[in-house]
C-alpha cells in the first residue's frame, strides 16, 4: 500500500524539493499535493504543476486535496469546479482527489446537494480514471461550522451512487473529534481507500504529532487491519525538526 505525506505538513520551496524530501529523506512513495484555484502557496503553483507534469520521477505516487465547499457552491458551480481539476489530474498523473462535502445550514439539504453534484460528475471521473475520496469532517455542531459528513448515515446517502470513482477518506484526527472513528472504519470499509494520519486533543483539529494527542491509534489501526485496508496512508501531521513521531508512525504502520 502507498505511504505518502501531505505537502502542507513539511517544508519545501520547489516541487522538485518536495518530491526529493518525500521519496528520499522520508522514504515514502509520494506526496499528497494541495490544489487551490489561487495557485498560490501554500498550495501548488502553476510552475509546480508544470514541473510535476514533465519531471516527476516515474512511479511517484501523487494524490491531491482540493478545497471547494461543494454544498455551498451548489450543484452547477461545484460540478464545474470538480470538472476543472480533471485536466490537472490527467496532466500531472494524479489518480486520487481528497474532497470535503462542505458545509450547509441545513444538514440534509447539504448532503442532497453534494449527492447531486457527485452524480453529475462521476461518469467523467470514471472515464478519466480519477477517484474522488470523500473525507469525514468535523461534527455538524462543531463551533457552528455546520460541516457535513461526520456520521455513517451521511455517507450512506451518497455512496449508493455505486461508482468506482467515489470512495472514502478516513481522517483519524477528525474521527477523534467526533468519537466515532472505529464505527466509520468498519461501516465504510467497502469504500475506504485513503487514510489521513493526524492526531489532536479530541476537541480541535490540532494536527499534533503521532501519539502526541488523544487519538485512539491502537483502536483505529486494529480496525483498519480487521477490515483489510489496503489503500493509501497519508501523513497529515507536521514533520519538521523532530521526526521522532513520524518515524514511530511509519514503524507501527509497517509492523516493524
C-alpha atoms as one frame of an Amber mdcrd trajectory, in Angstrom:
protein
   0.000   0.000   0.000   1.329   3.509  -0.743   2.602   5.769   2.027   2.570
   9.496   1.235   2.773  12.812   3.064   0.700  15.962   2.732   2.717  18.728
   1.073   1.162  21.134   3.608   2.973  19.493   6.508   6.669  19.803   5.742
   8.976  22.466   4.359   9.894  22.761   0.663  10.403  25.519  -1.907  10.074
  23.790  -5.267   8.136  20.773  -6.481  11.431  19.018  -7.065  12.490  19.555
  -3.463   9.055  18.429  -2.301   9.385  15.068  -4.031  13.080  14.699  -3.156
  12.290  15.027   0.540   9.240  12.752   0.417  10.849   9.959  -1.596  14.425
  10.327  -0.366  14.664  11.763   3.137  11.311  10.424   4.362  11.415   7.140
   2.471   7.809   7.414   1.279   6.097   6.561  -2.003   4.842  10.020  -2.887
   3.045  13.209  -1.927  -0.481  14.474  -1.432  -0.487  17.858  -3.158  -2.748
  20.757  -2.253  -4.669  22.244  -5.189  -6.442  25.591  -4.947  -7.827  27.864
  -7.649  -5.467  30.645  -6.483  -2.394  28.530  -7.419  -0.581  30.321  -4.602
   1.365  28.994  -1.645   0.861  27.000   0.459  -0.874  25.297  -2.480   0.749
  24.207  -5.745   1.660  26.963  -8.171   1.381  26.680 -11.953   5.163  26.259
 -12.030   4.921  23.344  -9.566   2.308  21.613 -11.709   4.319  22.151 -14.888
   7.408  20.611 -13.261   5.449  17.661 -11.933   3.910  17.009 -15.352   7.329
  16.979 -17.017   9.749  15.765 -14.367   8.080  13.799 -11.568  10.009  10.549
 -11.004   8.359   7.520 -12.633   6.359   5.625 -10.062   5.949   8.551  -7.657
   2.516   8.264  -6.069   0.724  11.602  -6.491  -2.616  12.392  -4.931  -4.161
  15.778  -4.176  -6.501  17.593  -1.810  -8.932  20.186  -3.153 -10.847  22.670
  -1.036 -14.093  23.683  -2.730 -17.143  23.878  -0.448 -19.356  21.690  -2.627
 -22.617  22.076  -0.727 -22.377  25.863  -0.523 -21.391  26.339  -4.145 -24.460
  24.473  -5.319 -24.587  21.621  -7.853 -23.784  23.558 -11.032 -20.836  25.562
  -9.713 -19.431  22.707  -7.640 -19.669  20.291 -10.585 -17.832  22.820 -12.750
 -15.159  23.200 -10.065 -14.624  19.443  -9.833 -14.503  19.066 -13.613 -11.953
  21.865 -13.704  -9.440  19.722 -11.813  -9.654  16.773 -14.209  -7.184  18.182
 -16.790  -4.713  18.891 -13.966  -5.054  15.331 -12.680  -4.524  13.868 -16.126
  -1.565  16.133 -16.899   0.222  15.519 -13.588  -0.742  11.871 -13.074  -2.998
  12.297 -10.035  -5.374   9.386  -9.504  -6.885  10.263  -6.120  -8.530  13.558
  -5.129  -9.490  14.150  -1.500 -12.661  16.233  -1.169 -14.845  17.637   1.598
 -18.610  17.614   1.298 -18.581  21.185   2.551 -20.940  22.874   4.968 -24.570
  23.942   4.846 -27.120  25.497   7.247 -29.468  22.566   6.566 -27.606  19.273
   7.080 -29.853  17.039   4.982 -30.160  19.612   2.224 -26.380  19.976   2.160
 -25.984  16.230   1.721 -28.626  16.222  -1.026 -26.763  18.972  -2.884 -23.455
  17.141  -2.510 -25.031  13.965  -3.846 -26.446  15.867  -6.817 -23.004  17.272
  -7.602 -21.310  13.891  -7.371 -23.938  12.193  -9.509 -23.317  14.763 -12.234
 -19.530  14.401 -12.388 -18.802  10.766 -11.521 -19.182   9.412 -15.085 -16.470
  11.830 -16.250 -14.186  10.882 -13.364 -14.730   7.205 -14.144 -13.693   7.743
 -17.762 -10.600   9.655 -16.615  -9.653   7.013 -14.034  -9.655   9.539 -11.181
 -11.195   8.716  -7.783 -12.943  11.230  -5.519 -12.313  10.336  -1.863 -14.939
  11.930   0.373 -13.413  12.743   3.769 -15.075  12.587   7.183 -15.035  16.011
   8.797 -15.981  17.844  11.993 -19.281  17.160  13.715 -22.121  19.221  12.252
 -22.467  21.037  15.591 -18.741  21.813  15.979 -18.401  25.571  16.636 -21.413
  26.164  14.386 -19.285  25.241  11.357 -22.115  23.067  10.010 -19.650  20.656
   8.402 -21.085  17.681   6.560 -20.052  14.009   6.602 -19.018  13.062  10.095
 -21.585  10.282  10.587 -22.141   6.969   8.808 -25.687   7.808   7.719 -24.457
  10.906   5.873 -22.009   8.863   3.801 -24.656   6.279   3.001 -26.762   8.983
   1.353 -24.148   9.338  -1.411 -22.313   6.010  -1.542 -25.321   4.329  -3.101
 -24.323   6.153  -6.287 -22.227   2.996  -6.661 -19.332   4.417  -8.647 -15.746
   3.107  -8.733 -14.702   6.774  -8.722 -16.356   7.515  -5.363 -14.549   6.285
  -2.271 -13.957   7.450   1.317 -11.025   9.030   3.108 -10.917   8.418   6.855
  -9.203  11.188   8.806  -8.014   9.883  12.179  -7.922  13.363  13.742 -11.456
  14.188  12.661 -12.592  10.771  13.906 -11.022  11.571  17.280 -13.013  14.801
  17.442 -16.309  13.066  16.625 -15.608   9.982  18.793 -16.838   7.545  16.146
 -13.665   6.623  14.282 -13.863   2.856  14.695 -17.513   2.877  13.599 -16.625
   4.872  10.476 -13.809   2.467   9.585 -15.962  -0.622   9.996 -19.133   0.694
   8.356 -17.398   2.412   5.438 -14.836  -0.362   4.883 -16.089  -1.361   1.398
 -15.451   2.193   0.176 -12.425   3.076   2.303  -9.447   3.809   0.037  -7.466
   6.531   1.792  -6.483   7.376   5.377  -5.266  10.718   6.715  -2.966  10.233
   9.711  -3.417  13.101  12.175  -3.617  13.490  15.947  -5.208  16.044  18.268
  -6.537  16.528  21.766 -10.058  15.458  20.865 -11.577  18.948  20.747  -9.953
  20.908  17.918  -8.113  19.841  14.766  -4.662  20.436  16.253  -2.611  18.250
  13.870  -0.083  17.344  16.529   2.444  14.559  16.069   1.669  10.854  16.095
   0.650   9.680  19.590   1.105  13.191  20.940  -2.657  13.694  21.319  -5.595
  11.522  22.434  -6.396   9.712  19.185  -7.214   6.024  19.688  -4.381   4.818
  17.475  -4.476   1.266  18.787  -8.215   1.025  18.117  -8.005   2.644  14.692
  -5.057   0.581  13.460  -6.648  -2.616  14.749  -9.905  -1.748  12.955  -8.043
  -0.973   9.719  -6.282  -4.349   9.909  -9.582  -6.044  10.748 -11.294  -4.703
   7.600  -8.266  -5.459   5.430  -7.488  -1.868   4.488  -5.020  -1.805   1.590
  -5.285   1.770   0.363  -3.146   4.878   0.780  -1.851   6.155   4.111  -1.131
   9.890   4.137   0.828  11.585   6.940  -1.060  14.766   7.816   0.817  15.974
  10.854   3.877  18.258  10.848   7.226  16.687  10.028   9.698  19.400  10.959
  12.879  19.259  13.070  11.649  16.473  15.367  10.968  13.478  13.148  10.569
  11.004  16.018   6.733  10.903  15.886   6.856  10.471  12.105   9.358   7.606
  12.276   7.349   5.929  15.036   4.201   6.203  12.924   5.850   4.512   9.954
   7.251   1.716  12.089   3.840   0.933  13.550   2.075   1.065  10.183   4.659
  -1.210   8.613   4.735  -3.570  11.579   8.445  -3.086  12.176
